[in-house]
Amino acid sequence: MTSWQIVRTVAGTFILLSLALGIPGSPLFVSPWWLAFTAFVGINLLQSGVTKWCLMETILRKLGARPGC
């Protein structure tokens, strides 16, 4: 997988997991504060789309992940 694919996979996993932990009707519900984590991931995705820079992608490349096209 390329670095951008890893970023999007991790972001999608974090969003789905935090929704499952933050929505009261979910069997995995812990606290509505998990929805703040959902917002944090969304803000980071928006920021990376606007600025074309993502900290996680930079870190992944330094760890050896292939850059994507």
C-alpha positions in Angstrom: 0.0 0.0 0.0 1.1 3.5 -0.6 1.3 6.2 2.1 -1.9 7.9 0.9 -3.8 4.6 0.9 -2.7 3.9 4.4 -3.8 7.4 5.6 -7.2 7.0 4.1 -7.6 3.5 5.5 -6.6 4.6 9.0 -8.8 7.7 8.8 -11.9 5.6 7.7 -11.3 3.1 10.5 -10.9 5.8 13.1 -14.1 7.5 12.0 -16.2 4.3 12.0 -14.7 3.2 15.4 -15.3 6.6 17.0 -18.8 6.7 15.7 -19.5 3.2 17.1 -18.1 4.3 20.5 -19.8 7.7 20.5 -23.4 7.1 19.3 -25.7 6.2 22.2 -27.7 3.6 20.2 -24.5 1.6 19.4 -23.8 -1.7 21.2 -20.2 -0.4 21.6 -21.3 2.9 23.1 -18.8 4.3 25.7 -19.2 8.1 25.7 -20.5 10.8 23.4 -17.1 12.4 23.7 -15.9 9.9 21.1 -17.7 12.1 18.6 -15.1 14.8 19.2 -12.5 12.3 17.9 -14.6 11.9 14.8 -14.6 15.7 14.3 -10.8 15.8 14.8 -10.2 13.2 12.1 -12.6 15.1 9.7 -10.9 18.4 10.4 -7.5 16.8 9.6 -8.8 15.3 6.4 -10.2 18.7 5.4 -6.9 20.4 6.2 -4.9 18.0 4.2 -7.2 18.4 1.2 -6.9 22.2 1.3 -3.2 22.4 2.0 -2.1 19.2 0.2 0.0 18.3 3.3 -0.7 15.6 5.8 1.5 14.9 8.9 0.6 11.2 9.0 1.6 10.8 5.4 5.0 12.5 6.1 5.6 10.2 9.0 4.6 7.1 7.0 7.1 8.0 4.2 9.9 8.5 6.8 9.0 5.0 8.1 9.4 3.6 4.6 5.9 3.6 3.1 5.9 4.1 -0.7 4.7 7.5 -1.8 1.6 7.4 -4.0 0.6 9.1 -7.2 
